[in-house]
Amino acid sequence: MSLQSQISNRRFQRPGLSLVEVMISLAIAALLLTGVAAAYSASASAIDMNDRFFRASQAARVSMHQLLTEIRRCQAVQVSSATQVDVITATDQDRSYRFDSTTGKLKLITNESTTDPDYTLASNVTSATFVADSEPDPNTGINRVVRVTITVTVKIGDNEVRLSGSAAPRRNLVY
């Protein structure tokens, strides 16, 4: 065999990938990349859901803290319904805290002026209840609120948190 024929045979028998092998490797790479993209999308969705839940539950915690502090410091408090509590603050401001079940919001309503806006304190609230414990005043015999118990439930997707707390108005307490 001549040198020329050996060189020409090597050109046709060179090592490498055929078109079928390249197509199979591209299909496998596409499947792997699709799996990675699906995992990334699910991870991003879970992170977004957790972030929304954290923000909603944190807003409810802050609102609950504000409301309990205001009840402790108030001059007068009245639970007008299971979803509303009315407070006369230490600085003589008339305020109401109301749960709106149609919008799922816990709101602060300032009652001094009808033109004031209602402030949304927490969203994604599925329930909020206010319960007052009262006893007769020893001097007047009129029932007065001695403790208000609040329960707020926040839900985003499958995540749910229930917050509860109690506060006693500390006005003119005798120890």
Secondary structure by P-SEA (a helix, b strand, c coil): ccaaaaaaaaaaacccccaaaaaaaaaaaaaaaaaaaaaaaaaaaaaaaaaaaaaaaaaaaaaaaaaaaaaaaccccccccccbbbbbcccbbbbbbbbbcccccbbbbbcccccbbbbbccccccbbbbbbbbbcccccccccccbbbbbbbbbcccbbbbbbbcccccccccc
